[in-house]
Amino acid sequence: MLKYNLIVAVCDSFGIGIKGDLPWHIKSELKYFSRTTKRVSDPCKRNVAIMGRKTYFGIPESKRPLPDRLNIVLSTTLTPDDLPSDVILCRDLESAMQEIEDGDIRDNIENVWIVGGSGVYAEAMKSPRCHRLYLTQIQGDFECDTFFPEIPQSFREVPPDAETPRGVQEENGIKYEYKILEKQ
Ligand SMILES: NC(=O)c1ccc[n+]([C@@H]2O[C@H](COP(=O)([O-])OP(=O)(O)OC[C@H]3O[C@@H](n4cnc5c(N)ncnc54)[C@H](OP(=O)(O)O)[C@@H]3O)[C@@H](O)[C@H]2O)c1
C-alpha cells in the first residue's frame, strides 16, 4: 500500500490559514516546505503534492502548480478545464491514491505529500496510508480562520531526520521549530 506524509505549519492555536493565505510570512519555512516535498533519492523520479481546491488557488498564480512535483487537486466542483493540463483533478483522497497506485505514473513517483488544507489533513491522518506528519510549530498566536484538526493519540514525535534543522529557528522575530511525528 502506497503511504504518504503530511506537512503543515501551525501556530499556537493550531491555525493554518487566513482568507485563503498563510497567516505569516516566513521565507525559510517556505523553503523548507519546498525542499522537503521535492526531495527524492532517485533523480529520475518526482514526488506528488495532494491538496484541496482552496489550498491550490491560495498559492500565488506565478508559483502554481508547485514546480517539480506532480500536483493533484481534490475537488467535487472543479472540472479539468479549470486547471492546467499537467495538474490532476480527483474527487477524493482515496481516488487520488488509487490513480497513483494503479496508473502509469506509479513508476515515476517516489513520495506522496499531503499539503492541506483542513479537511484533507483530517481524512489523511485517519488512514492507514499515513506515515508521518512534518509539523512546523510557529510560536505565538496569529489571526486565523482555518485550523489543523486534532492530532490522533497514535502520533508520536520521532527524532528529526538529517535534512530537518534542529532546535528553535527564528526569522524576523518569529520563532518556530520543526517536528516530525510518526503514526504508530
Ligand atoms: N499553514 C499551512 O501549512 C497550510 C497548508 C495548507 C493550506 N493552508 C491554508 O489553509 C487554507 C486552505 O485550506 P482549507 O481547509 O480552507 O481548504 P482546502 O482543504 O484546501 O480546500 C477545500 C476544498 O477542497 C476540496 N476538498 C477538500 N477535501 C476534499 C476531499 N477529501 N475530497 C474532495 N474534495 C476535497 C473541496 O472542494 P470543492 O468545494 O470544490 O469540492 C473543498 O471545498 C488557506 O488559507 C491556506 O493558505 C495552510
PDBQT file of the ligand as one rigid body, heavy atoms in Angstrom, charges set to zero:
ROOT
HETATM    1  N1  LIG A 201      -0.073  26.502   7.289  1.00  0.00    +0.000 N 
HETATM    2  C1  LIG A 201      -0.024  25.555   6.373  1.00  0.00    +0.000 C 
HETATM    3  O1  LIG A 201       0.885  24.716   6.371  1.00  0.00    +0.000 OA
HETATM    4  C2  LIG A 201      -1.104  25.457   5.324  1.00  0.00    +0.000 A 
HETATM    5  C3  LIG A 201      -1.160  24.351   4.458  1.00  0.00    +0.000 A 
HETATM    6  C4  LIG A 201      -2.199  24.303   3.536  1.00  0.00    +0.000 A 
HETATM    7  C5  LIG A 201      -3.153  25.301   3.476  1.00  0.00    +0.000 A 
HETATM    8  N2  LIG A 201      -3.056  26.341   4.336  1.00  0.00    +0.000 N 
HETATM    9  C6  LIG A 201      -4.081  27.414   4.332  1.00  0.00    +0.000 C 
HETATM   10  O2  LIG A 201      -5.352  26.794   4.571  1.00  0.00    +0.000 OA
HETATM   11  C7  LIG A 201      -6.356  27.461   3.815  1.00  0.00    +0.000 C 
HETATM   12  C8  LIG A 201      -6.991  26.498   2.826  1.00  0.00    +0.000 C 
HETATM   13  O3  LIG A 201      -7.424  25.331   3.496  1.00  0.00    +0.000 OA
HETATM   14  P1  LIG A 201      -8.976  24.941   3.634  1.00  0.00    +0.000 P 
HETATM   15  O4  LIG A 201      -9.068  23.877   4.677  1.00  0.00    +0.000 OA
HETATM   16  O5  LIG A 201      -9.782  26.183   3.799  1.00  0.00    +0.000 OA
HETATM   17  O6  LIG A 201      -9.326  24.387   2.190  1.00  0.00    +0.000 OA
HETATM   18  P2  LIG A 201      -8.790  23.149   1.306  1.00  0.00    +0.000 P 
HETATM   19  O7  LIG A 201      -8.868  21.882   2.058  1.00  0.00    +0.000 OA
HETATM   20  O8  LIG A 201      -7.516  23.500   0.674  1.00  0.00    +0.000 OA
HETATM   21  O9  LIG A 201      -9.905  23.190   0.170  1.00  0.00    +0.000 OA
HETATM   22  C9  LIG A 201     -11.227  22.857   0.486  1.00  0.00    +0.000 C 
HETATM   23  C10 LIG A 201     -11.867  22.355  -0.770  1.00  0.00    +0.000 C 
HETATM   24  O10 LIG A 201     -11.087  21.300  -1.316  1.00  0.00    +0.000 OA
HETATM   25  C11 LIG A 201     -11.925  20.268  -1.739  1.00  0.00    +0.000 C 
HETATM   26  N3  LIG A 201     -11.706  19.141  -0.841  1.00  0.00    +0.000 N 
HETATM   27  C12 LIG A 201     -11.154  19.142   0.372  1.00  0.00    +0.000 A 
HETATM   28  N4  LIG A 201     -11.083  17.898   0.863  1.00  0.00    +0.000 NA
HETATM   29  C13 LIG A 201     -11.584  17.127  -0.050  1.00  0.00    +0.000 A 
HETATM   30  C14 LIG A 201     -11.764  15.762  -0.135  1.00  0.00    +0.000 A 
HETATM   31  N5  LIG A 201     -11.378  14.924   0.850  1.00  0.00    +0.000 N 
HETATM   32  N6  LIG A 201     -12.340  15.270  -1.224  1.00  0.00    +0.000 NA
HETATM   33  C15 LIG A 201     -12.719  16.098  -2.227  1.00  0.00    +0.000 A 
HETATM   34  N7  LIG A 201     -12.543  17.423  -2.227  1.00  0.00    +0.000 NA
HETATM   35  C16 LIG A 201     -11.980  17.906  -1.135  1.00  0.00    +0.000 A 
HETATM   36  C17 LIG A 201     -13.334  20.805  -1.673  1.00  0.00    +0.000 C 
HETATM   37  O11 LIG A 201     -13.501  21.497  -2.902  1.00  0.00    +0.000 OA
HETATM   38  P3  LIG A 201     -14.929  21.590  -3.642  1.00  0.00    +0.000 P 
HETATM   39  O12 LIG A 201     -15.738  22.529  -2.797  1.00  0.00    +0.000 OA
HETATM   40  O13 LIG A 201     -14.568  22.132  -4.969  1.00  0.00    +0.000 OA
HETATM   41  O14 LIG A 201     -15.495  20.203  -3.664  1.00  0.00    +0.000 OA
HETATM   42  C18 LIG A 201     -13.245  21.780  -0.536  1.00  0.00    +0.000 C 
HETATM   43  O15 LIG A 201     -14.242  22.796  -0.581  1.00  0.00    +0.000 OA
HETATM   44  C19 LIG A 201      -5.648  28.619   3.126  1.00  0.00    +0.000 C 
HETATM   45  O16 LIG A 201      -5.715  29.762   3.942  1.00  0.00    +0.000 OA
HETATM   46  C20 LIG A 201      -4.220  28.126   3.017  1.00  0.00    +0.000 C 
HETATM   47  O17 LIG A 201      -3.289  29.189   2.891  1.00  0.00    +0.000 OA
HETATM   48  C21 LIG A 201      -2.061  26.454   5.251  1.00  0.00    +0.000 A 
ENDROOT
TORSDOF 0
